[in-house]
Amino acid sequence: MEELPADVAAFVETHLVDRRNSNAVKWDGLAGEFGRTDLLPMWIADTEFKAPQAVIDALTARIQEGTFGYSIRPQSYYDAFVDWEKTRHGVTVQPEWMRFGVGVVKSLYAMVNWLTEPGDPVLIMQPVYYPFMNAIKDLGRKVVSVDLQLTAEGWRKDFDQLEKTLATQNIKAMIFCSPHNPVGRVWTREELERLFAITSHHDVTVVSDEIHGDLEVSGPKFTSALQVAEGPARSRLVVLNAPSKTFNLAALLNSHIIIPDEKLRTAYDDFIKQLHPVDTSLLGQVAGEAAYRHGGAWLDKVLQVVRYNYQQLLTGLKQSAPKATVADLQGTYLAYVDIGAYVAPAKIKSFVEDVCGLAVDYGAWFSPKTATYIRLNLATDPKLVAEAIQRLTEHLAQPQL
């Protein structure tokens, strides 16, 4: 494995933070999630890198003002985000389309509550980020999954099954993951066009979770639903995203709800004011604006680290555990690894934790059909990733497992 390029190594050196004893869920929440504190954390999706310096400077300056009363979101925030989307992805966003939340997961709950009634089916595509299922179940709705299919070309949508499901079940809403967590797919324009042709034909409102949209690792460029959905599909589209995954700002509680259709947007406004007032996260908006204005070079370095760590993982498994497979990491910084050729589903947890000493997200959390998978966070110190790979491959190579 080649060494990190000098500029990327320098970035790691200057931005890496030891987050232990800082109340970080990833590190200090191990006991709560796994019942022990001695595991190497490769699980929850945030990073060990300081936010862009411009974000730290903007927050520092705002804090030094010393007042934290009720605040409005300035036009400059909208300008920064709109420019980022246009420059980075070629996406046109009108400021009037935008509404706000304190996080994409909380917005998912609001979407399910708004678009469906108790007992209604809500469509997803498993394996998928498990809060999708939680939001549906917690609100008394029914999970309906048109599962992704693992083919020789990687993970793909099952459009035939999608057609059949929508034709036979009264589904009003779909929660869609783009780029896809955990399988790492960046959906092509053609795939998205076909999806929206089917869902609009059946009058399904699509909530597209695009929180990982900035995290392009390989493969096709990210295409937002806003670039594809037209006509009836656009009138039934909600896009969720945030600066949180991109710039490691999750605790600052600032996310976007983008609704391009005026009638649908008005319906959302009428719904949400009955549920709760939507307050602005002052420090979240300060951080988000600074990140969108000045964080591009920082993000490029983080993505270089992710690509390096991904190659470490591929190389390590190929050399020592060649029957393990890794989903093609096109987007997100999360690698989905199938170790089922070596470890039975019932033994995955004990193998990963007791034998390897790792904390991971388990494939069973995303779908019962991927119970032999683990999800690894690669947006971290290359040395930590190397250690995790070494622990994993050392024990996978042992035939008694």
FINU-91071 format. One record per residue (C-alpha): z, x, y. Coordinates in pm, whole numbers, plus 32768, in hexadecimal, padded with zeros to 4 digits. Each point is the difference from the previous one (the first is absolute). Layout:
ZXY
...
END
This chain:
800080008000
7F9B808D8150
8105802A810D
801A7F128122
7F21805F8127
80C880C28101
7FFB7EED8107
80747EF97F05
811180E67F7C
807180338167
80097E86802F
80DC7FD97ECC
80E1811A8078
80377F648157
800A7E907FA2
80B97FF37EB4
815B7F668019
811D80037F05
80557E8E8001
812C80137F1D
81427F74809A
7F397F4E8110
801E7EA37F68
7E98801A7F88
7FBC7EFE7EF0
7F2380F37F43
811681027FE0
814E7F5D8049
7FA07EB67F5F
7FD380977EA7
81537F897F89
7FB67E9C806A
7EAB7FEF7F58
802780EA7ED7
817880167FD1
8007817A802F
7FCC8105810D
7F7281297F3F
7E957F8E7FEE
7EDB809D80B7
7F847EE180DC
7E8C7FBA7FE3
801A7E8C8034
80157F378144
7ECF801A80E4
806E80CA812A
7FED81738049
80CE81368047
7F32805A8135
80737FD98166
7F3D7F0280C7
7EFE808580F6
80A280BF811D
7F6B7F0A80F8
80C57EEB7F54
814480C58014
7FBF8051816E
7FB07E958057
81397F817F51
80D7810A80A4
7F7C7FAA8159
80397E8D7FCA
815F80337F79
805880DA8129
7FB47EDB80E4
81427F747F72
7FB47E8B800D
7FA17F327ED2
7FEC7E9A807B
7EFB7EFD7FB2
7EA580968011
7E957F9C7FF2
7EE680AD7F48
7F2680A98107
7E867FEC8011
7FFA81767FBE
807A7FBF7E9C
7EDD7F197FB9
7F1080F9809C
8082811B7F25
7FE47F397EBE
7EAC7F6B8050
7F77815A8054
809380957EBF
7F5F7EF57F27
7EB0802680AD
7FFF817C8001
8099803B7EAB
7F5F7EE87F38
7EF67F5780D3
80CE7EBF8001
7FF87F19812D
814C7F55804C
80357F1A8128
8162800F8091
801C7E867FFE
7FDD80047E84
814480C27FDB
81577F7F7FAA
812980D57F96
810D80227EFB
811180EE7F94
7F4A806A7EC5
7EDF7FA37F20
80E07F8E7EE2
80BB7F0D80DF
7EAF7F858080
7F927FC57E98
81247F117FD7
7F9B7F508142
7E987FE27F86
80657F647EB6
80E97F1180B5
7EF37FA180FB
7ECE7FDB7F24
80967F5A7ECD
81037F057F8D
8110802C7EF8
7F627FF87EA8
7EA88068807B
7F4681197F4F
7FBE813E80C8
7EF680F27F8A
802F81777FDB
7F5781177F3B
80F080C27F21
806481117FE2
806A7FE28168
811D805480EC
81277F3E7F72
80767F5E8148
7EC67F2B7FE2
80977F607ECC
815B7FF78097
7F887F418133
7F527EFF7F27
811F7FD07F0B
811A800E80FF
7F5F7EE480C2
7FD37F267ECD
7E8B802D7FD7
7F3E80587EC7
7F6781587FC6
7E987FF27F87
7F6081507FBA
7E9480527FCB
804B81567F75
7F4181358065
7F3F80947EDD
800781717FA0
7E9A80677FB5
7F4F81497FBF
7FBF800B8178
816C7FBC805A
80BA7EC9806F
7F217EDA805C
80257E938061
7FAD7EFA7EFB
7F1D7F2280D0
7FA37F1E7EDC
816C7FB37FBE
803B7FD08173
7EEE7EF68009
80917F4F7ED1
816380078086
7FA67F788156
7F247EF57F64
81177F7E7F21
813E802F80CD
80577F748154
803E814E80A9
80257FFD817A
805D816A8041
7FC3815B7F79
80BF813E8052
7F1081247FEA
805381758007
7F0880E580B2
800C81267FC3
80A47FA67EBA
8164805F7FAD
803880807EF3
7EA580477F6E
7F8680B78137
7EB07F4F8025
7F537FF38152
7F2A7ECB7FD3
7E928021805B
7F547F1C80F8
7F3B7F657EE1
813D7FB07F3E
809E7F648132
7ECA7F32804F
7FFF7F727EA1
81757FB68010
7FE37F408147
7ECB7F447F8D
80CA7F7A7ED9
81457FB780B9
7F547F538125
7F387F267F10
814B7F847F74
80AE7FDD8154
8100810F7FB7
80B180AC811F
801081787FC1
812480CE807E
7F8481677FF7
811881027FFA
7F5C8134809B
813780CF8044
7F67812A7F45
7EB37FE980B6
802D814580C0
805080C37EC4
7EA480637F8B
8017810B7EF4
7EAE80017F53
7EE07F1B7FA8
7F7B7EF480EB
80727FD98166
80F67EE68037
7F5A7EB5805A
80DD7EF9809C
7FDD7E917FAC
7FC47FD38175
7EB580B77FD5
7F897F287EE0
80897E9E800E
7F137F1F80C5
7FD77E8B8032
80E77F2F7F22
80A1813C7F71
805E8077815C
809A7EB18054
80EA80317ED7
8060816C8032
814980A5805B
801E817C800A
815280AE7FEE
8031816C805D
80F280E880B0
802F81658078
812080267F0C
7F5180957ECF
7F0780C780D0
810280B180D9
81447FD87F36
809D7F0280EE
80787EF17F10
81647FEC8087
7F827FB38160
7F9A7EA07F97
7EAE7FC8809E
7ED47F647F51
7EC67F3A8051
7F7D7EAA7F9C
7E907FE7805D
7F5B7EA97FFC
7E9E7FFF808D
7FC97E877FE9
80917F3F8127
804B7EC27F3E
80B480BD7EEA
80BA80D18101
807B7EC680B0
80757F737EB4
80C381407FBF
809E7FF38159
806C7E997FC5
8095805D7EAF
80B8813D8063
80B17F6A812E
809E7F017F17
807881137F17
808A810280F1
7FB180A08151
7F3681407FDC
80AD811380C2
7F66814A8062
808281467F6C
801A80D78138
801781557F5B
7F047F987EFA
7EFE7FB08108
8048814180C0
7FD580CD7EC2
7ECD7F3F7F90
7F4A8027814A
80428177800C
7F9080277E98
7EBC7F448032
7FB380C8813A
805D815B7F87
80417FFB7E87
7EA480367F74
801981777FCA
81587FD57F63
7F797EFF7F0C
7EDD80E27FA3
80F881107F9B
80D17F0E7F32
7EC67F907F49
7FAA816B7FB6
815980287F63
7FCB7EC37F31
7EAD807D7F86
809A814D7FA1
811C7F577F44
7F097F1B7F51
7F3B812D7F85
8147809F7F8D
80447EC97F34
7EA37FF07F68
800381717FA8
815E7FFB7F6D
7FBC7ED57F22
7EAD80827F90
809C81497F93
813A7F827F57
7FDD7E8A7FBE
7E8B7FB37FF6
802C7EA77F69
80B87F898136
7F177F5680F6
80117FE08179
7F5E7EE680C3
7EF9807F80F2
80C380308143
7F117F85810B
81067F7180EA
817C7FF6802C
80D681307FAD
80777F6A7EB8
7F81807E7EAF
7FFC7F0C7EDB
802D80C37EBC
7FE67F7B7E9D
80D680C57F0A
7FE07F027EE8
7F4880F57F1E
814880BE7FE5
81197F08803F
802D7E9B7F81
803B7EF38108
81657FC17F8E
805381718030
7F59803C8152
813A7FD380D0
80E080DC7F2B
7EEF81087FE8
7FC1800D8176
816C7FF6806B
80CA80987EE4
7F0681017F82
7F3A8058813A
81067FB48108
7F0C7F4480E0
801E7EC680D1
7EB57F438008
7F737EA5802F
7FB87F777EA5
7EB57F617FA2
80B67ED47F72
806F7FAB8163
7E927FCE8060
7F8B7F507EC3
807D7FD77E9B
7EAC80827F94
803F8157809B
8153803E7F61
7F9D81647F9C
7FAE80638167
80D280A88108
7FB780148175
803C814C80AF
801B80338178
7F2A812C8066
80497FFA8176
810E81067FE8
804D81707FD5
7F0080A57F17
812080C07F61
80AE7EB97FAB
7EBD7F797F69
7FD181417F39
81617FDF7F78
7FC27E967F9C
7EBA805E7F52
80AB811E7F49
81177F1E7F83
7F0C7EF47F95
7F0380DC7F4F
810480DB7F57
808C7ED47F48
7EBD7F407FCD
7F80812B7F3D
81177FDE7F01
7F787F4A7ECC
81467F577FA2
7FDA7F1B812A
END
